[in-house]
Amino acid sequence: IGALTAGGGTNLEPAFQAAREALRRVKARVKHMILMTDGQTSGGGYETVASACRAEGMTISTVALGEGAHAGLLQAIAAAGGGQSY
């Protein structure tokens, strides 16, 4: 995490879907995704994906990073995913 740098141009969808697929393959009692971002992303439908993850037995929490973070989006994702928003 310490090596990450800000760069803009974020699209959460590919990573969100990759994490979902990875958690589907894991045999664990608890499957929890932590999404760390400023929420400034292209694309949409993230709440719908989070709801689908929840229906599949996964939970999602979000961590808003940086000034100008899209807290509303991140809170909505966490709420739909059954997790917490920080």
All heavy atoms as a GROMACS GRO file, in nm:
protein
  596
    1ILE      N    1   0.083  -0.118   0.000
    1ILE     CA    2   0.000   0.000   0.000
    1ILE      C    3   0.087   0.125   0.000
    1ILE      O    4   0.055   0.222  -0.065
    1ILE     CB    5  -0.097  -0.001   0.120
    1ILE    CG1    6  -0.200  -0.113   0.102
    1ILE    CG2    7  -0.165   0.134   0.136
    1ILE    CD1    8  -0.289  -0.135   0.220
    2GLY      N    9   0.198   0.122   0.072
    2GLY     CA   10   0.285   0.238   0.079
    2GLY      C   11   0.344   0.279  -0.055
    2GLY      O   12   0.382   0.393  -0.073
    3ALA      N   13   0.348   0.187  -0.151
    3ALA     CA   14   0.404   0.217  -0.283
    3ALA      C   15   0.302   0.277  -0.379
    3ALA      O   16   0.339   0.320  -0.488
    3ALA     CB   17   0.463   0.090  -0.344
    4LEU      N   18   0.175   0.281  -0.341
    4LEU     CA   19   0.072   0.336  -0.428
    4LEU      C   20   0.086   0.487  -0.440
    4LEU      O   21   0.117   0.555  -0.343
    4LEU     CB   22  -0.068   0.303  -0.376
    4LEU     CG   23  -0.104   0.155  -0.371
    4LEU    CD1   24  -0.242   0.138  -0.307
    4LEU    CD2   25  -0.102   0.094  -0.508
    5THR      N   26   0.061   0.537  -0.560
    5THR     CA   27   0.064   0.681  -0.582
    5THR      C   28  -0.063   0.725  -0.651
    5THR      O   29  -0.127   0.647  -0.721
    5THR     CB   30   0.184   0.722  -0.669
    5THR    OG1   31   0.176   0.654  -0.794
    5THR    CG2   32   0.316   0.688  -0.601
    6ALA      N   33  -0.098   0.850  -0.633
    6ALA     CA   34  -0.215   0.906  -0.699
    6ALA      C   35  -0.183   0.928  -0.846
    6ALA      O   36  -0.074   0.970  -0.880
    6ALA     CB   37  -0.255   1.038  -0.633
    7GLY      N   38  -0.280   0.899  -0.930
    7GLY     CA   39  -0.254   0.918  -1.072
    7GLY      C   40  -0.377   0.954  -1.152
    7GLY      O   41  -0.367   0.999  -1.265
    8GLY      N   42  -0.495   0.932  -1.096
    8GLY     CA   43  -0.617   0.964  -1.168
    8GLY      C   44  -0.652   0.860  -1.272
    8GLY      O   45  -0.580   0.763  -1.294
    9GLY      N   46  -0.765   0.882  -1.336
    9GLY     CA   47  -0.808   0.790  -1.440
    9GLY      C   48  -0.855   0.656  -1.389
    9GLY      O   49  -0.843   0.555  -1.458
   10THR      N   50  -0.910   0.652  -1.271
   10THR     CA   51  -0.951   0.526  -1.209
   10THR      C   52  -1.078   0.472  -1.272
   10THR      O   53  -1.172   0.545  -1.299
   10THR     CB   54  -0.975   0.546  -1.058
   10THR    OG1   55  -0.856   0.596  -0.999
   10THR    CG2   56  -1.015   0.416  -0.990
   11ASN      N   57  -1.080   0.341  -1.291
   11ASN     CA   58  -1.201   0.269  -1.327
   11ASN      C   59  -1.208   0.150  -1.233
   11ASN      O   60  -1.131   0.054  -1.246
   11ASN     CB   61  -1.198   0.223  -1.473
   11ASN     CG   62  -1.325   0.151  -1.515
   11ASN    OD1   63  -1.410   0.119  -1.432
   11ASN    ND2   64  -1.339   0.126  -1.642
   12LEU      N   65  -1.297   0.156  -1.136
   12LEU     CA   66  -1.307   0.052  -1.034
   12LEU      C   67  -1.357  -0.082  -1.087
   12LEU      O   68  -1.329  -0.185  -1.029
   12LEU     CB   69  -1.400   0.097  -0.922
   12LEU     CG   70  -1.352   0.206  -0.830
   12LEU    CD1   71  -1.462   0.242  -0.731
   12LEU    CD2   72  -1.228   0.160  -0.755
   13GLU      N   73  -1.434  -0.080  -1.196
   13GLU     CA   74  -1.502  -0.200  -1.239
   13GLU      C   75  -1.412  -0.322  -1.259
   13GLU      O   76  -1.443  -0.430  -1.205
   13GLU     CB   77  -1.584  -0.175  -1.366
   13GLU     CG   78  -1.668  -0.294  -1.402
   13GLU     CD   79  -1.762  -0.266  -1.517
   13GLU    OE1   80  -1.763  -0.155  -1.570
   13GLU    OE2   81  -1.836  -0.359  -1.553
   14PRO      N   82  -1.299  -0.314  -1.332
   14PRO     CA   83  -1.218  -0.435  -1.351
   14PRO      C   84  -1.167  -0.496  -1.220
   14PRO      O   85  -1.174  -0.617  -1.201
   14PRO     CB   86  -1.102  -0.387  -1.439
   14PRO     CG   87  -1.153  -0.266  -1.508
   14PRO     CD   88  -1.247  -0.202  -1.409
   15ALA      N   89  -1.120  -0.413  -1.130
   15ALA     CA   90  -1.069  -0.464  -1.002
   15ALA      C   91  -1.182  -0.517  -0.915
   15ALA      O   92  -1.166  -0.619  -0.847
   15ALA     CB   93  -0.992  -0.355  -0.929
   16PHE      N   94  -1.295  -0.450  -0.917
   16PHE     CA   95  -1.411  -0.492  -0.840
   16PHE      C   96  -1.456  -0.631  -0.885
   16PHE      O   97  -1.480  -0.721  -0.804
   16PHE     CB   98  -1.522  -0.390  -0.860
   16PHE     CG   99  -1.626  -0.382  -0.750
   16PHE    CD1  100  -1.720  -0.281  -0.754
   16PHE    CD2  101  -1.632  -0.472  -0.646
   16PHE    CE1  102  -1.818  -0.269  -0.656
   16PHE    CE2  103  -1.729  -0.462  -0.547
   16PHE     CZ  104  -1.822  -0.361  -0.553
   17GLN      N  105  -1.466  -0.649  -1.017
   17GLN     CA  106  -1.507  -0.779  -1.070
   17GLN      C  107  -1.401  -0.887  -1.045
   17GLN      O  108  -1.436  -1.002  -1.016
   17GLN     CB  109  -1.537  -0.768  -1.221
   17GLN     CG  110  -1.659  -0.685  -1.251
   17GLN     CD  111  -1.791  -0.747  -1.204
   17GLN    OE1  112  -1.796  -0.859  -1.152
   17GLN    NE2  113  -1.899  -0.675  -1.222
   18ALA      N  114  -1.273  -0.851  -1.054
   18ALA     CA  115  -1.165  -0.948  -1.028
   18ALA      C  116  -1.169  -0.994  -0.882
   18ALA      O  117  -1.153  -1.114  -0.852
   18ALA     CB  118  -1.030  -0.888  -1.062
   19ALA      N  119  -1.193  -0.901  -0.791
   19ALA     CA  120  -1.202  -0.937  -0.649
   19ALA      C  121  -1.323  -1.026  -0.625
   19ALA      O  122  -1.315  -1.125  -0.550
   19ALA     CB  123  -1.211  -0.810  -0.564
   20ARG      N  124  -1.433  -0.996  -0.690
   20ARG     CA  125  -1.554  -1.078  -0.676
   20ARG      C  126  -1.527  -1.220  -0.724
   20ARG      O  127  -1.562  -1.317  -0.657
   20ARG     CB  128  -1.667  -1.015  -0.757
   20ARG     CG  129  -1.798  -1.089  -0.750
   20ARG     CD  130  -1.901  -1.019  -0.835
   20ARG     NE  131  -2.030  -1.086  -0.830
   20ARG     CZ  132  -2.129  -1.057  -0.911
   20ARG    NH1  133  -2.116  -0.961  -1.002
   20ARG    NH2  134  -2.244  -1.121  -0.901
   21GLU      N  135  -1.465  -1.234  -0.839
   21GLU     CA  136  -1.433  -1.367  -0.892
   21GLU      C  137  -1.337  -1.443  -0.800
   21GLU      O  138  -1.354  -1.563  -0.778
   21GLU     CB  139  -1.374  -1.355  -1.033
   21GLU     CG  140  -1.474  -1.313  -1.137
   21GLU     CD  141  -1.592  -1.407  -1.150
   21GLU    OE1  142  -1.573  -1.531  -1.144
   21GLU    OE2  143  -1.706  -1.358  -1.164
   22ALA      N  144  -1.238  -1.372  -0.747
   22ALA     CA  145  -1.142  -1.436  -0.657
   22ALA      C  146  -1.212  -1.486  -0.530
   22ALA      O  147  -1.186  -1.597  -0.484
   22ALA     CB  148  -1.029  -1.340  -0.621
   23LEU      N  149  -1.301  -1.405  -0.475
   23LEU     CA  150  -1.372  -1.446  -0.353
   23LEU      C  151  -1.469  -1.561  -0.380
   23LEU      O  152  -1.492  -1.644  -0.293
   23LEU     CB  153  -1.447  -1.327  -0.292
   23LEU     CG  154  -1.359  -1.227  -0.217
   23LEU    CD1  155  -1.442  -1.106  -0.173
   23LEU    CD2  156  -1.293  -1.291  -0.097
   24ARG      N  157  -1.524  -1.566  -0.500
   24ARG     CA  158  -1.612  -1.679  -0.535
   24ARG      C  159  -1.537  -1.812  -0.525
   24ARG      O  160  -1.595  -1.914  -0.490
   24ARG     CB  161  -1.665  -1.663  -0.677
   24ARG     CG  162  -1.780  -1.569  -0.691
   24ARG     CD  163  -1.822  -1.563  -0.836
   24ARG     NE  164  -1.941  -1.484  -0.854
   24ARG     CZ  165  -1.975  -1.429  -0.968
   24ARG    NH1  166  -1.899  -1.446  -1.076
   24ARG    NH2  167  -2.084  -1.358  -0.978
   25ARG      N  168  -1.409  -1.812  -0.559
   25ARG     CA  169  -1.330  -1.935  -0.562
   25ARG      C  170  -1.277  -1.977  -0.425
   25ARG      O  171  -1.233  -2.090  -0.407
   25ARG     CB  172  -1.213  -1.919  -0.659
   25ARG     CG  173  -1.254  -1.908  -0.805
   25ARG     CD  174  -1.136  -1.913  -0.898
   25ARG     NE  175  -1.041  -1.805  -0.876
   25ARG     CZ  176  -1.044  -1.687  -0.937
   25ARG    NH1  177  -1.137  -1.660  -1.024
   25ARG    NH2  178  -0.952  -1.597  -0.910
   26VAL      N  179  -1.281  -1.887  -0.329
   26VAL     CA  180  -1.227  -1.914  -0.196
   26VAL      C  181  -1.328  -1.993  -0.114
   26VAL      O  182  -1.447  -1.960  -0.112
   26VAL     CB  183  -1.194  -1.781  -0.124
   26VAL    CG1  184  -1.156  -1.806   0.020
   26VAL    CG2  185  -1.084  -1.708  -0.197
   27LYS      N  186  -1.279  -2.095  -0.048
   27LYS     CA  187  -1.364  -2.171   0.044
   27LYS      C  188  -1.335  -2.117   0.184
   27LYS      O  189  -1.240  -2.159   0.249
   27LYS     CB  190  -1.333  -2.319   0.034
   27LYS     CG  191  -1.369  -2.378  -0.101
   27LYS     CD  192  -1.393  -2.525  -0.092
   27LYS     CE  193  -1.420  -2.588  -0.225
   27LYS     NZ  194  -1.535  -2.539  -0.297
   28ALA      N  195  -1.416  -2.021   0.226
   28ALA     CA  196  -1.398  -1.958   0.357
   28ALA      C  197  -1.535  -1.926   0.414
   28ALA      O  198  -1.630  -1.899   0.340
   28ALA     CB  199  -1.315  -1.831   0.344
   29ARG      N  200  -1.542  -1.926   0.545
   29ARG     CA  201  -1.668  -1.892   0.612
   29ARG      C  202  -1.699  -1.743   0.595
   29ARG      O  203  -1.814  -1.704   0.578
   29ARG     CB  204  -1.658  -1.929   0.760
   29ARG     CG  205  -1.789  -1.919   0.834
   29ARG     CD  206  -1.778  -1.970   0.977
   29ARG     NE  207  -1.680  -1.899   1.057
   29ARG     CZ  208  -1.702  -1.781   1.116
   29ARG    NH1  209  -1.818  -1.722   1.103
   29ARG    NH2  210  -1.609  -1.723   1.189
   30VAL      N  211  -1.596  -1.661   0.600
   30VAL     CA  212  -1.612  -1.516   0.586
   30VAL      C  213  -1.539  -1.471   0.461
   30VAL      O  214  -1.421  -1.500   0.442
   30VAL     CB  215  -1.554  -1.442   0.710
   30VAL    CG1  216  -1.562  -1.291   0.690
   30VAL    CG2  217  -1.625  -1.484   0.837
   31LYS      N  218  -1.612  -1.401   0.374
   31LYS     CA  219  -1.554  -1.345   0.252
   31LYS      C  220  -1.582  -1.195   0.254
   31LYS      O  221  -1.696  -1.152   0.241
   31LYS     CB  222  -1.618  -1.408   0.128
   31LYS     CG  223  -1.593  -1.557   0.118
   31LYS     CD  224  -1.656  -1.614  -0.007
   31LYS     CE  225  -1.634  -1.763  -0.015
   31LYS     NZ  226  -1.681  -1.816  -0.145
   32HIS      N  227  -1.476  -1.117   0.273
   32HIS     CA  228  -1.492  -0.973   0.290
   32HIS      C  229  -1.394  -0.898   0.200
   32HIS      O  230  -1.275  -0.924   0.202
   32HIS     CB  231  -1.468  -0.934   0.437
   32HIS     CG  232  -1.501  -0.792   0.467
   32HIS    ND1  233  -1.631  -0.746   0.476
   32HIS    CD2  234  -1.423  -0.684   0.488
   32HIS    CE1  235  -1.629  -0.617   0.503
   32HIS    NE2  236  -1.504  -0.577   0.510
   33MET      N  237  -1.447  -0.808   0.120
   33MET     CA  238  -1.368  -0.725   0.030
   33MET      C  239  -1.353  -0.586   0.092
   33MET      O  240  -1.449  -0.532   0.147
   33MET     CB  241  -1.442  -0.714  -0.104
   33MET     CG  242  -1.370  -0.638  -0.211
   33MET     SD  243  -1.471  -0.610  -0.362
   33MET     CE  244  -1.541  -0.769  -0.396
   34ILE      N  245  -1.232  -0.531   0.085
   34ILE     CA  246  -1.208  -0.395   0.132
   34ILE      C  247  -1.166  -0.312   0.012
   34ILE      O  248  -1.064  -0.340  -0.051
   34ILE     CB  249  -1.101  -0.390   0.242
   34ILE    CG1  250  -1.143  -0.476   0.361
   34ILE    CG2  251  -1.076  -0.245   0.286
   34ILE    CD1  252  -1.037  -0.493   0.466
   35LEU      N  253  -1.246  -0.213  -0.021
   35LEU     CA  254  -1.225  -0.128  -0.136
   35LEU      C  255  -1.166   0.004  -0.088
   35LEU      O  256  -1.231   0.079  -0.016
   35LEU     CB  257  -1.358  -0.106  -0.208
   35LEU     CG  258  -1.360  -0.022  -0.333
   35LEU    CD1  259  -1.273  -0.085  -0.441
   35LEU    CD2  260  -1.504  -0.010  -0.383
   36MET      N  261  -1.041   0.030  -0.126
   36MET     CA  262  -0.972   0.152  -0.085
   36MET      C  263  -0.953   0.241  -0.207
   36MET      O  264  -0.882   0.205  -0.300
   36MET     CB  265  -0.837   0.117  -0.022
   36MET     CG  266  -0.851   0.029   0.100
   36MET     SD  267  -0.693  -0.034   0.164
   36MET     CE  268  -0.612   0.118   0.209
   37THR      N  269  -1.018   0.358  -0.207
   37THR     CA  270  -1.017   0.446  -0.324
   37THR      C  271  -1.066   0.584  -0.287
   37THR      O  272  -1.124   0.604  -0.180
   37THR     CB  273  -1.107   0.387  -0.436
   37THR    OG1  274  -1.106   0.474  -0.549
   37THR    CG2  275  -1.249   0.368  -0.388
   38ASP      N  276  -1.048   0.677  -0.378
   38ASP     CA  277  -1.110   0.808  -0.359
   38ASP      C  278  -1.251   0.809  -0.418
   38ASP      O  279  -1.325   0.905  -0.402
   38ASP     CB  280  -1.025   0.921  -0.419
   38ASP     CG  281  -1.010   0.914  -0.570
   38ASP    OD1  282  -1.069   0.824  -0.634
   38ASP    OD2  283  -0.936   0.998  -0.624
   39GLY      N  284  -1.287   0.702  -0.487
   39GLY     CA  285  -1.421   0.690  -0.542
   39GLY      C  286  -1.445   0.772  -0.667
   39GLY      O  287  -1.554   0.772  -0.721
   40GLN      N  288  -1.343   0.841  -0.713
   40GLN     CA  289  -1.353   0.918  -0.838
   40GLN      C  290  -1.327   0.820  -0.952
   40GLN      O  291  -1.214   0.796  -0.988
   40GLN     CB  292  -1.253   1.034  -0.838
   40GLN     CG  293  -1.268   1.131  -0.725
   40GLN     CD  294  -1.401   1.205  -0.728
   40GLN    OE1  295  -1.461   1.227  -0.832
   40GLN    NE2  296  -1.449   1.243  -0.610
   41THR      N  297  -1.432   0.763  -1.007
   41THR     CA  298  -1.420   0.655  -1.102
   41THR      C  299  -1.514   0.672  -1.219
   41THR      O  300  -1.619   0.735  -1.206
   41THR     CB  301  -1.446   0.520  -1.034
   41THR    OG1  302  -1.432   0.415  -1.130
   41THR    CG2  303  -1.585   0.513  -0.972
   42SER      N  304  -1.475   0.616  -1.330
   42SER     CA  305  -1.568   0.608  -1.442
   42SER      C  306  -1.654   0.484  -1.423
   42SER      O  307  -1.631   0.404  -1.334
   42SER     CB  308  -1.491   0.602  -1.575
   42SER     OG  309  -1.405   0.491  -1.576
   43GLY      N  310  -1.752   0.468  -1.506
   43GLY     CA  311  -1.839   0.352  -1.494
   43GLY      C  312  -1.948   0.376  -1.392
   43GLY      O  313  -1.962   0.484  -1.338
   44GLY      N  314  -2.024   0.274  -1.369
   44GLY     CA  315  -2.134   0.286  -1.275
   44GLY      C  316  -2.189   0.150  -1.239
   44GLY      O  317  -2.135   0.047  -1.278
   45GLY      N  318  -2.298   0.151  -1.167
   45GLY     CA  319  -2.361   0.027  -1.126
   45GLY      C  320  -2.290  -0.043  -1.012
   45GLY      O  321  -2.314  -0.162  -0.988
   46TYR      N  322  -2.207   0.029  -0.940
   46TYR     CA  323  -2.128  -0.033  -0.833
   46TYR      C  324  -2.215  -0.083  -0.718
   46TYR      O  325  -2.186  -0.186  -0.658
   46TYR     CB  326  -2.020   0.062  -0.784
   46TYR     CG  327  -1.920   0.094  -0.892
   46TYR    CD1  328  -1.914   0.219  -0.950
   46TYR    CD2  329  -1.835  -0.005  -0.939
   46TYR    CE1  330  -1.824   0.246  -1.051
   46TYR    CE2  331  -1.746   0.021  -1.041
   46TYR     CZ  332  -1.741   0.147  -1.096
   46TYR     OH  333  -1.652   0.173  -1.198
   47GLU      N  334  -2.322  -0.012  -0.688
   47GLU     CA  335  -2.412  -0.056  -0.582
   47GLU      C  336  -2.479  -0.187  -0.621
   47GLU      O  337  -2.499  -0.276  -0.538
   47GLU     CB  338  -2.518   0.050  -0.551
   47GLU     CG  339  -2.461   0.180  -0.498
   47GLU     CD  340  -2.441   0.285  -0.608
   47GLU    OE1  341  -2.405   0.248  -0.723
   47GLU    OE2  342  -2.460   0.403  -0.579
   48THR      N  343  -2.513  -0.202  -0.750
   48THR     CA  344  -2.574  -0.326  -0.798
   48THR      C  345  -2.478  -0.443  -0.786
   48THR      O  346  -2.517  -0.552  -0.742
   48THR     CB  347  -2.618  -0.308  -0.945
   48THR    OG1  348  -2.710  -0.199  -0.953
   48THR    CG2  349  -2.685  -0.434  -0.998
   49VAL      N  350  -2.352  -0.420  -0.820
   49VAL     CA  351  -2.251  -0.526  -0.807
   49VAL      C  352  -2.232  -0.561  -0.660
   49VAL      O  353  -2.222  -0.679  -0.623
   49VAL     CB  354  -2.117  -0.485  -0.871
   49VAL    CG1  355  -2.010  -0.590  -0.847
   49VAL    CG2  356  -2.134  -0.461  -1.020
   50ALA      N  357  -2.230  -0.460  -0.574
   50ALA     CA  358  -2.214  -0.484  -0.430
   50ALA      C  359  -2.331  -0.566  -0.376
   50ALA      O  360  -2.311  -0.657  -0.296
   50ALA     CB  361  -2.201  -0.351  -0.355
   51SER      N  362  -2.452  -0.536  -0.422
   51SER     CA  363  -2.569  -0.614  -0.380
   51SER      C  364  -2.559  -0.758  -0.426
   51SER      O  365  -2.594  -0.851  -0.352
   51SER     CB  366  -2.697  -0.551  -0.436
   51SER     OG  367  -2.723  -0.428  -0.375
   52ALA      N  368  -2.510  -0.778  -0.548
   52ALA     CA  369  -2.492  -0.914  -0.600
   52ALA      C  370  -2.388  -0.989  -0.518
   52ALA      O  371  -2.406  -1.108  -0.488
   52ALA     CB  372  -2.453  -0.909  -0.748
   53CYS      N  373  -2.280  -0.921  -0.483
   53CYS     CA  374  -2.178  -0.983  -0.398
   53CYS      C  375  -2.239  -1.025  -0.265
   53CYS      O  376  -2.214  -1.136  -0.215
   53CYS     CB  377  -2.062  -0.887  -0.374
   53CYS     SG  378  -1.957  -0.857  -0.517
   54ARG      N  379  -2.318  -0.938  -0.208
   54ARG     CA  380  -2.383  -0.967  -0.079
   54ARG      C  381  -2.471  -1.091  -0.091
   54ARG      O  382  -2.472  -1.177  -0.003
   54ARG     CB  383  -2.465  -0.846  -0.034
   54ARG     CG  384  -2.528  -0.862   0.100
   54ARG     CD  385  -2.422  -0.858   0.210
   54ARG     NE  386  -2.484  -0.871   0.340
   54ARG     CZ  387  -2.442  -0.955   0.434
   54ARG    NH1  388  -2.337  -1.030   0.413
   54ARG    NH2  389  -2.503  -0.961   0.548
   55ALA      N  390  -2.545  -1.100  -0.202
   55ALA     CA  391  -2.632  -1.216  -0.225
   55ALA      C  392  -2.550  -1.345  -0.240
   55ALA      O  393  -2.601  -1.454  -0.213
   55ALA     CB  394  -2.717  -1.193  -0.349
   56GLU      N  395  -2.424  -1.331  -0.280
   56GLU     CA  396  -2.335  -1.446  -0.297
   56GLU      C  397  -2.258  -1.478  -0.168
   56GLU      O  398  -2.170  -1.564  -0.169
   56GLU     CB  399  -2.237  -1.420  -0.411
   56GLU     CG  400  -2.306  -1.409  -0.546
   56GLU     CD  401  -2.216  -1.355  -0.656
   56GLU    OE1  402  -2.099  -1.318  -0.629
   56GLU    OE2  403  -2.263  -1.348  -0.770
   57GLY      N  404  -2.288  -1.409  -0.060
   57GLY     CA  405  -2.226  -1.437   0.069
   57GLY      C  406  -2.100  -1.358   0.098
   57GLY      O  407  -2.025  -1.392   0.189
   58MET      N  408  -2.076  -1.252   0.022
   58MET     CA  409  -1.959  -1.166   0.045
   58MET      C  410  -2.007  -1.036   0.108
   58MET      O  411  -2.119  -0.994   0.088
   58MET     CB  412  -1.892  -1.131  -0.088
   58MET     CG  413  -1.846  -1.247  -0.169
   58MET     SD  414  -1.793  -1.191  -0.333
   58MET     CE  415  -1.834  -1.336  -0.428
   59THR      N  416  -1.918  -0.972   0.181
   59THR     CA  417  -1.944  -0.837   0.231
   59THR      C  418  -1.836  -0.744   0.178
   59THR      O  419  -1.727  -0.788   0.141
   59THR     CB  420  -1.948  -0.833   0.385
   59THR    OG1  421  -1.828  -0.889   0.436
   59THR    CG2  422  -2.068  -0.910   0.439
   60ILE      N  423  -1.869  -0.616   0.174
   60ILE     CA  424  -1.776  -0.516   0.120
   60ILE      C  425  -1.772  -0.396   0.212
   60ILE      O  426  -1.876  -0.340   0.247
   60ILE     CB  427  -1.820  -0.470  -0.020
   60ILE    CG1  428  -1.830  -0.589  -0.115
   60ILE    CG2  429  -1.723  -0.365  -0.075
   60ILE    CD1  430  -1.898  -0.557  -0.246
   61SER      N  431  -1.653  -0.356   0.251
   61SER     CA  432  -1.633  -0.231   0.322
   61SER      C  433  -1.551  -0.139   0.232
   61SER      O  434  -1.477  -0.185   0.146
   61SER     CB  435  -1.560  -0.253   0.454
   61SER     OG  436  -1.645  -0.317   0.547
   62THR      N  437  -1.564  -0.010   0.254
   62THR     CA  438  -1.491   0.088   0.174
   62THR      C  439  -1.410   0.181   0.264
   62THR      O  440  -1.450   0.210   0.377
   62THR     CB  441  -1.586   0.172   0.087
   62THR    OG1  442  -1.679   0.241   0.171
   62THR    CG2  443  -1.662   0.085  -0.013
   63VAL      N  444  -1.298   0.226   0.212
   63VAL     CA  445  -1.214   0.324   0.280
   63VAL      C  446  -1.192   0.439   0.183
   63VAL      O  447  -1.133   0.421   0.076
   63VAL     CB  448  -1.078   0.263   0.322
   63VAL    CG1  449  -0.991   0.368   0.391
   63VAL    CG2  450  -1.098   0.143   0.413
   64ALA      N  451  -1.243   0.557   0.217
   64ALA     CA  452  -1.228   0.675   0.133
   64ALA      C  453  -1.088   0.734   0.154
   64ALA      O  454  -1.049   0.761   0.267
   64ALA     CB  455  -1.334   0.779   0.168
   65LEU      N  456  -1.016   0.751   0.046
   65LEU     CA  457  -0.880   0.804   0.052
   65LEU      C  458  -0.872   0.941  -0.014
   65LEU      O  459  -0.925   0.961  -0.122
   65LEU     CB  460  -0.784   0.709  -0.020
   65LEU     CG  461  -0.776   0.566   0.032
   65LEU    CD1  462  -0.684   0.483  -0.055
   65LEU    CD2  463  -0.727   0.565   0.176
   66GLY      N  464  -0.805   1.033   0.052
   66GLY     CA  465  -0.774   1.162  -0.007
   66GLY      C  466  -0.884   1.265   0.003
   66GLY      O  467  -1.001   1.235   0.027
   67GLU      N  468  -0.842   1.388  -0.019
   67GLU     CA  469  -0.938   1.498  -0.021
   67GLU      C  470  -1.023   1.486  -0.147
   67GLU      O  471  -0.975   1.444  -0.252
   67GLU     CB  472  -0.864   1.632  -0.022
   67GLU     CG  473  -0.796   1.662   0.110
   67GLU     CD  474  -0.731   1.799   0.111
   67GLU    OE1  475  -0.783   1.891   0.045
   67GLU    OE2  476  -0.627   1.811   0.176
   68GLY      N  477  -1.147   1.522  -0.137
   68GLY     CA  478  -1.235   1.515  -0.252
   68GLY      C  479  -1.286   1.376  -0.282
   68GLY      O  480  -1.338   1.350  -0.389
   69ALA      N  481  -1.271   1.285  -0.187
   69ALA     CA  482  -1.320   1.148  -0.207
   69ALA      C  483  -1.471   1.151  -0.226
   69ALA      O  484  -1.541   1.232  -0.164
   69ALA     CB  485  -1.283   1.060  -0.088
   70HIS      N  486  -1.521   1.065  -0.309
   70HIS     CA  487  -1.664   1.054  -0.336
   70HIS      C  488  -1.727   0.968  -0.227
   70HIS      O  489  -1.761   0.850  -0.248
   70HIS     CB  490  -1.686   0.994  -0.474
   70HIS     CG  491  -1.825   1.005  -0.527
   70HIS    ND1  492  -1.938   0.999  -0.447
   70HIS    CD2  493  -1.870   1.022  -0.652
   70HIS    CE1  494  -2.045   1.011  -0.522
   70HIS    NE2  495  -2.006   1.025  -0.648
   71ALA      N  496  -1.741   1.028  -0.110
   71ALA     CA  497  -1.789   0.955   0.008
   71ALA      C  498  -1.927   0.897  -0.012
   71ALA      O  499  -1.956   0.786   0.035
   71ALA     CB  500  -1.787   1.047   0.130
   72GLY      N  501  -2.014   0.967  -0.081
   72GLY     CA  502  -2.150   0.917  -0.104
   72GLY      C  503  -2.150   0.785  -0.179
   72GLY      O  504  -2.223   0.692  -0.143
   73LEU      N  505  -2.070   0.775  -0.283
   73LEU     CA  506  -2.061   0.651  -0.360
   73LEU      C  507  -2.006   0.539  -0.274
   73LEU      O  508  -2.060   0.428  -0.272
   73LEU     CB  509  -1.973   0.670  -0.484
   73LEU     CG  510  -1.942   0.542  -0.562
   73LEU    CD1  511  -2.069   0.480  -0.619
   73LEU    CD2  512  -1.840   0.571  -0.672
   74LEU      N  513  -1.902   0.568  -0.200
   74LEU     CA  514  -1.838   0.466  -0.118
   74LEU      C  515  -1.930   0.419  -0.005
   74LEU      O  516  -1.934   0.301   0.028
   74LEU     CB  517  -1.704   0.516  -0.065
   74LEU     CG  518  -1.603   0.549  -0.175
   74LEU    CD1  519  -1.476   0.607  -0.118
   74LEU    CD2  520  -1.573   0.427  -0.260
   75GLN      N  521  -2.006   0.510   0.052
   75GLN     CA  522  -2.103   0.472   0.154
   75GLN      C  523  -2.213   0.385   0.094
   75GLN      O  524  -2.256   0.287   0.157
   75GLN     CB  525  -2.163   0.597   0.220
   75GLN     CG  526  -2.065   0.670   0.307
   75GLN     CD  527  -2.112   0.809   0.347
   75GLN    OE1  528  -2.212   0.860   0.298
   75GLN    NE2  529  -2.036   0.872   0.437
   76ALA      N  530  -2.256   0.418  -0.027
   76ALA     CA  531  -2.361   0.339  -0.093
   76ALA      C  532  -2.311   0.198  -0.126
   76ALA      O  533  -2.385   0.100  -0.110
   76ALA     CB  534  -2.408   0.410  -0.220
   77ILE      N  535  -2.186   0.187  -0.171
   77ILE     CA  536  -2.129   0.055  -0.200
   77ILE      C  537  -2.122  -0.029  -0.073
   77ILE      O  538  -2.162  -0.146  -0.072
   77ILE     CB  539  -1.989   0.069  -0.265
   77ILE    CG1  540  -2.001   0.128  -0.405
   77ILE    CG2  541  -1.918  -0.066  -0.270
   77ILE    CD1  542  -1.868   0.168  -0.468
   78ALA      N  543  -2.073   0.030   0.034
   78ALA     CA  544  -2.061  -0.042   0.161
   78ALA      C  545  -2.199  -0.084   0.212
   78ALA      O  546  -2.216  -0.196   0.260
   78ALA     CB  547  -1.988   0.042   0.264
   79ALA      N  548  -2.296   0.005   0.203
   79ALA     CA  549  -2.431  -0.028   0.251
   79ALA      C  550  -2.490  -0.143   0.169
   79ALA      O  551  -2.546  -0.237   0.225
   79ALA     CB  552  -2.521   0.094   0.242
   80ALA      N  553  -2.474  -0.138   0.038
   80ALA     CA  554  -2.527  -0.244  -0.048
   80ALA      C  555  -2.451  -0.375  -0.027
   80ALA      O  556  -2.508  -0.483  -0.041
   80ALA     CB  557  -2.518  -0.202  -0.195
   81GLY      N  558  -2.324  -0.362   0.010
   81GLY     CA  559  -2.241  -0.480   0.031
   81GLY      C  560  -2.242  -0.533   0.174
   81GLY      O  561  -2.169  -0.627   0.205
   82GLY      N  562  -2.322  -0.473   0.260
   82GLY     CA  563  -2.332  -0.522   0.398
   82GLY      C  564  -2.211  -0.494   0.484
   82GLY      O  565  -2.191  -0.560   0.585
   83GLY      N  566  -2.131  -0.396   0.445
   83GLY     CA  567  -2.010  -0.363   0.521
   83GLY      C  568  -2.017  -0.225   0.582
   83GLY      O  569  -2.124  -0.168   0.602
   84GLN      N  570  -1.899  -0.171   0.610
   84GLN     CA  571  -1.885  -0.039   0.671
   84GLN      C  572  -1.811   0.054   0.576
   84GLN      O  573  -1.736   0.009   0.490
   84GLN     CB  574  -1.807  -0.048   0.803
   84GLN     CG  575  -1.872  -0.134   0.908
   84GLN     CD  576  -2.002  -0.072   0.958
   84GLN    OE1  577  -2.010   0.046   0.984
   84GLN    NE2  578  -2.104  -0.155   0.970
   85SER      N  579  -1.831   0.183   0.593
   85SER     CA  580  -1.759   0.283   0.515
   85SER      C  581  -1.677   0.369   0.610
   85SER      O  582  -1.726   0.415   0.712
   85SER     CB  583  -1.859   0.370   0.438
   85SER     OG  584  -1.791   0.463   0.357
   86TYR      N  585  -1.550   0.387   0.576
   86TYR     CA  586  -1.458   0.464   0.659
   86TYR      C  587  -1.397   0.576   0.578
   86TYR      O  588  -1.374   0.561   0.461
   86TYR     CB  589  -1.346   0.374   0.712
   86TYR     CG  590  -1.397   0.257   0.792
   86TYR    CD1  591  -1.419   0.133   0.729
   86TYR    CD2  592  -1.424   0.268   0.927
   86TYR    CE1  593  -1.465   0.025   0.802
   86TYR    CE2  594  -1.472   0.160   1.000
   86TYR     CZ  595  -1.491   0.038   0.936
   86TYR     OH  596  -1.539  -0.069   1.007
   0.00000   0.00000   0.00000
